[in-house]
Structure formats: structure tokens, C-alpha cells
């Protein structure tokens, strides 16, 4: 076969092989990735989909569907702030029967509660979390007729309840800007402790002040 004809034949074989790979490998992988991403967005809605109005103040309440596995890894429930200045509320599933909640204040440290029992059936759990950044500044007119000292108390503590029972509380001094960005079930700010996503499902989000 003349050299030019051989070159054209080789080019055709290369094109045919590339087309086969695109049709049978690359495209199916891209479709699978898109479907997986769509499913994840459906099961784990973004902050834009679920966040209460950022003109609101008050404790955040979540209804959470439990994952089917447990690895003892800190998974994000509520992330408030930006890289370097964030509060990250998380949960560790120690087993299918036990978990514990915690909160990390970036640059300050992490605090965790004691293990607690999970429901025997796969029913959701309800969590409520109060962090300093979720409330108006001390002395702000939006406190209205609140009891004296309420603002200072809210800005000096963290509190997490699970199914109405306090599972973690403590004193903290950690100021963040008013209406810092909120994320639910995902951790886009990073850090060294809390993973990037929650493996369960955030079913409902609300905020009350």
C-alpha cells in the first residue's frame, strides 16, 4: 500500500476508534454523572433551594432523614459563614443506633456532645440549633421587647437540641457578620474536620426568632 494511502487508512481507524470511545464510553459516563448530580441535588437541596430568608433571624430547625450507613465521620448539617470565619454544625453517626452532634468554630475549635440513641425505625429526627451569628447584634432594635440580657446570652452561647432534648450547649465568643451565608447538608467553605456533604436527607428547614 502506498504511504499516503496507509496514512489515510490509519487516520480513518483512529477516527473510528475515537468515535467508538465517545459513543460507548465517554457519553454514557457523562450521562451517568449528570443523572447522579441531578439525584443528589434532589435529595440534598442547595442553600438557595431551602435557605430561610436572609432577612430573618433566629434558631434554625431541621428535619433530617437518616442515612443507611454509619462511619463516625463529621457530616455537615448547617454551615454558616465563609472560609476562615464559619460555624459548622455537624453530626457523627456512630452506628445505626447512636449518633452525636457537634459544632466547629473555624479557628477556635470544635465541641461535641455525648452519644444519643437514634430512633429504632428509620423515621426522621428534628434538630434545632442556635448560634451567635443567627441573631441580631446586641443592642439592636430588632430585639424588641425581649427580656434584658437575652441578646448577650444568644451571642455568648451555642445550643443544639435533637427531638426536643438538649444534646450540646456551651459558652462561646465568636462574632460573624450579620446574615452570614447559610448552607444545609453541604460544606462549601472547607476546613479540616467536617466533610463536604451530609449522606442523609435534609427534609425541611425553618427559622424562628
N, C-alpha and C positions, 0 to 999 in steps of 0.2 A: 504494500500500500504506500503511495506517495506520502512524504512527510506532511504536506498540507492537509491531505485527506485524513491522515491519522490524527492530526491536531484537532480537526473539526469533530471527528468521532469521539475523541477524548472529552472535548468540551460538552458534546451532547450527553455523554454518560455522566459528567459532573453535574450538568443541569438537571438531568433526570433524577440523580441521587439526591440533590438538594431539594427538588420538588417533592420527592417521596418523603424526605425527613420533615419538611414543612407541613405536609398534609397529614402525616401519620404520627408525628411525634410532637413537634413544636405547637401546632394549633390545638391538639387535644389537651396539652399541658396548660396552654393559656386559657382555654375554656374551663378546665378544672379549677385553675387558680381563681378565675372570675366568679365561678359558682361558689367556691369556698369563701371568698371575700364577701359575696352578697349574703350568704348564710350567716357569716359571723356578724355582719352589720345588722342583720335582722335579729339575731339572738342577743347581741351586745350593742344596743343603740349608742350612738355617739352623744357627747355632751350637747351638741347642737340639737339633737333629736329629743333629749329628755331633760335638759337643764331647766330648773325653775327660772323665772325672770331674774336677770341680774340686777334689777332694781329692788329685789326682795332681800330681806334679812331673816335670820333665824336658823334654828337647828334643821338639819337635813334628815329626812326619813326615807329609808329604802325598804322595798320588799324584794327579797333575794331568793331565786331558785337555786338550790344546791347542786353542785357538780356531782358526777358519778364516781369521781376518783378523789384520793386524798394524798398529798405529797408533803405536807408540812411546810409548804412554801408560802411566803407572804404575798397574797394576791390583792390587788387594789380594789377598794370599794368606792372611796371618794378621794380625789386628788384636787387640792386647792392651791393655786399659785403658779409659779414659773420656776424653771431650773435655778437652783441656788436659794430660792425663797418659797418653799412649798411645805404644806402639811399633807401627809399621805395616810389616810385611814385604810387599814388592811385587815384581812382575815387569814388565819392559818387553819387549814383542815388537817387535823392530826390523824384522823381516821374517819370512817363513815359515821362514827358515833360521837366524836368530840371535835371541838374547834376552839380557837381563842382569837380575840381581836386585839389590834394594836394600832398605834399611831406613831408615825415618824415625822419629826420636825427637822427639815433639812438644815444641817449644820449644828443642830442642838442634840439630837439623839432620838432613840426610839423607846417606846414604852408599851408593854404588853400586859394583858390581864391573865387571869388563871383560866385553865381549860374549862369549858362548859359542855353540857350534853346537847347534842343535836336531836331534832325530832326523830322518833323511831321510823316514821313513814317519810316519804320524800316531799313533805309539804314545805312551802317556803318559810323563811324566817324574816322577821321585821327588825330593822336596826334604826336607831336614832343617834345622831352624832352632833355634838355642839363643840365648835372650835372658835377661838377668838376672832378669826377672820370672817366669821359668818354673822357678826353683829355690828351695829353702828358704833362709831367711836365713843369713848367715854365723854359725857357732856353733850352729846348730840341731841338735838330737839326731837329726833325720831324715837327716843326712849319714852317720850310722853309721860304718862302717869306711873311708870314702873317704879317699884319700891326703891328707895335710896340704897345705893350700893350695888344694884343689880348689874349695871354696866361694868363696874370694876370687877365684879365676880365673873361675869361671862368672858371678860378679857384676860382673866388670870387663871383659867382652868380649861380642861378638856373633859368630855363626858361621852361615853358610848354605852347605849343600852341595847340588849338583844331580847326580843319578845317581852319588853317591858321591864327587864331586870338589868340593873347597872352591872356591866361587865368590866368597865375600865373608867377610872377617873383620876384626876391629879391636877396639881398646880403647874402652870407654865407661864412664862413670859415670852411671847413670840408674836410680834406685830407683823401684819401683812397689809398691803393696800386694800382699801375698801372695794368690795365686789371683785376680788381676785377670781380669775378664771376657774371654773369648776369642771371636773371630768368624773364620769361614773363608770366603773368597771374597766377603766383603761388608765394607763400611766404614761402619758407622753412627755412628762418632764424629766424622767430618768431617775438617777440616784443609784445607790449601791445595795439597797435592801429589797424594796418592793418590785415585783415582776411587772411586766408590761401589760398584762391583761388578767381579768378575772375569768376563771374557767366555768363559773356558773352563769346565771342569767339575772340581769337587773330587770325586774318586772315592773317596778313603779318607783317614782321619785317625787318627793314633795318637800316643801319648806314652810316652816311656821315660826312666827315671831310673836 
